[in-house]
Amino acid sequence: MKRVLILATFASLLALSTGCGSQYSSIRKNEDGTYVITRVKQGFIRMYGSTYLCTAQGEALNCKEIDSL
């Protein structure tokens, strides 16, 4: 019974700690109408980010990755 409890606890902790969260930490509008967006992701072991250059097309943004860590 203890073995099952330990295994269930370990599996729960592993499932909760492996999620990848991401957030947009910065959105800046340039003079030419483009936007620079910074996205930060958190993985299991490390954090990394990307920078995108976006142009507005109607109500949508067309983004291209310009830098990544």
Secondary structure, 3 states (H helix, E strand, C coil): CHHHHHHHHHHHHHHHHCCCEEEEEEEEECCCCCEEEEEEEECCCCEEEEEEEEEEECCEEEEEEEEEC
